[in-house]
């Protein structure tokens, strides 16, 4: 199995959170693979910018998730291990990157985002991130 270390962002603007819709019609958070010379924080910020066109600042790390899938192109199973950061966006403008296969995106009120998010572990992560975020602001 191929194991990949990744980093991503749970990005808030006010009481709304950033979600992107990928080519599988899944609503998710921006994330990407950490290359050997990169820091997780840098990757998380870069992916938020590259995938969603959003400029944000990291507030704090919020947790880790793992998921496995079978890669058809690699012909083997892959395990993504993701470290997540809570971020605050400068504004609520979102430009999903079609080159990264994102068809939609935006900042959604947290209650609506909890219904949209495709995976249960992402919902749990969002609830925890939002609770900690609200304690800070």
C-alpha positions as CSV (number, residue, x, y, z in Angstrom):
1,X,0.0,0.0,0.0
2,X,1.2,3.5,-0.9
3,X,1.1,5.8,2.1
4,X,0.9,9.6,1.5
5,X,1.3,12.4,4.1
6,X,-1.1,15.2,3.3
7,X,-2.1,18.6,4.8
8,X,-5.3,20.5,4.5
9,X,-7.4,23.4,5.8
10,X,-10.7,23.9,7.5
11,X,-11.2,27.5,6.4
12,X,-13.7,29.8,8.2
13,X,-15.0,33.2,7.2
14,X,-17.3,34.4,10.0
15,X,-19.7,31.5,10.8
16,X,-19.2,29.9,7.4
17,X,-16.8,27.2,6.2
18,X,-15.2,26.6,2.9
19,X,-16.2,23.5,0.9
20,X,-15.3,22.3,-2.5
21,X,-17.1,19.9,-4.8
22,X,-14.8,17.4,-6.6
23,X,-15.2,15.3,-9.8
24,X,-16.9,12.6,-7.8
25,X,-19.5,15.1,-6.6
26,X,-18.1,14.9,-3.1
27,X,-18.1,18.0,-0.9
28,X,-14.7,18.2,0.8
29,X,-12.0,20.5,2.3
30,X,-8.9,21.5,0.3
31,X,-5.9,19.3,0.9
32,X,-2.7,18.1,-0.8
33,X,0.2,15.8,-0.6
34,X,3.3,16.9,1.3
35,X,6.5,16.5,-0.7
36,X,9.7,15.8,1.2
37,X,11.0,19.3,1.3
38,X,7.7,21.0,2.2
39,X,6.2,21.8,5.6
40,X,2.6,20.7,6.3
41,X,1.5,24.3,7.1
42,X,2.9,25.5,3.8
43,X,1.1,22.7,1.9
44,X,-2.2,23.4,3.6
45,X,-2.1,27.1,2.8
46,X,-1.0,26.5,-0.8
47,X,-3.8,24.0,-1.4
48,X,-6.4,26.3,-0.1
49,X,-5.1,29.0,-2.4
50,X,-4.6,26.7,-5.4
51,X,-7.8,24.7,-5.2
52,X,-10.2,27.4,-4.0
53,X,-8.5,30.7,-4.8
54,X,-8.8,31.6,-1.1
55,X,-6.2,33.5,0.9
56,X,-6.2,32.4,4.6
57,X,-4.1,32.4,7.8
58,X,-3.5,29.3,9.9
59,X,-4.9,29.7,13.4
60,X,-4.1,26.3,14.9
61,X,-3.7,22.6,14.1
62,X,-7.0,20.7,14.7
63,X,-6.4,17.0,14.1
64,X,-5.6,14.2,11.7
65,X,-7.7,11.9,9.5
66,X,-6.8,8.8,7.4
67,X,-8.6,7.2,4.5
68,X,-7.8,4.4,2.1
69,X,-8.9,4.0,-1.5
70,X,-7.8,1.9,-4.5
71,X,-6.0,4.0,-7.1
72,X,-6.9,2.9,-10.6
73,X,-4.0,4.8,-12.2
74,X,-1.4,3.3,-9.7
75,X,-3.1,-0.1,-9.6
76,X,-2.7,-0.3,-5.8
77,X,-4.3,0.8,-2.6
78,X,-3.4,4.2,-1.2
79,X,-3.7,5.5,2.3
80,X,-3.8,9.3,2.8
81,X,-2.8,10.6,6.2
82,X,-3.9,14.2,6.6
83,X,-3.0,16.8,9.1
84,X,-5.6,19.5,9.3
85,X,-5.3,23.2,10.2
86,X,-8.1,25.7,11.2
87,X,-7.7,28.8,9.1
88,X,-9.4,32.2,8.7
89,X,-10.0,33.6,5.3
90,X,-9.4,37.2,4.3
91,X,-12.7,37.4,2.5
92,X,-15.5,35.1,1.2
93,X,-14.6,35.0,-2.5
94,X,-14.1,31.4,-3.8
95,X,-12.8,30.4,-7.2
96,X,-12.9,26.6,-7.5
97,X,-10.0,25.5,-9.7
98,X,-11.4,23.4,-12.7
99,X,-7.8,22.2,-13.4
100,X,-8.0,20.4,-10.1
101,X,-11.5,19.0,-11.0
102,X,-13.4,21.2,-8.6
103,X,-16.8,22.2,-10.1
104,X,-18.2,24.2,-7.3
105,X,-17.2,25.8,-4.0
106,X,-18.1,28.4,-1.5
107,X,-18.4,29.4,2.1
108,X,-21.4,27.7,3.7
109,X,-23.0,28.3,7.1
110,X,-21.7,25.5,9.4
111,X,-25.1,23.8,9.8
112,X,-25.5,23.6,6.0
113,X,-21.9,22.5,5.5
114,X,-22.5,19.6,8.0
115,X,-25.2,18.4,5.8
116,X,-23.2,18.8,2.6
117,X,-19.9,17.2,3.7
118,X,-19.7,13.8,2.1
119,X,-17.7,11.8,4.7
120,X,-18.6,11.3,8.4
121,X,-15.0,11.8,9.6
122,X,-15.0,15.2,7.9
123,X,-18.3,16.1,9.6
124,X,-16.7,15.2,13.0
125,X,-13.6,17.2,12.1
126,X,-15.7,20.2,11.2
127,X,-17.7,20.1,14.4
128,X,-14.5,20.0,16.5
129,X,-12.8,22.7,14.4
130,X,-15.8,25.0,14.6
131,X,-16.1,24.6,18.4
132,X,-12.4,25.5,18.9
133,X,-12.6,28.3,16.3
134,X,-15.6,29.9,18.2
135,X,-13.6,29.8,21.4
136,X,-10.9,31.9,19.8
137,X,-13.0,34.6,18.1
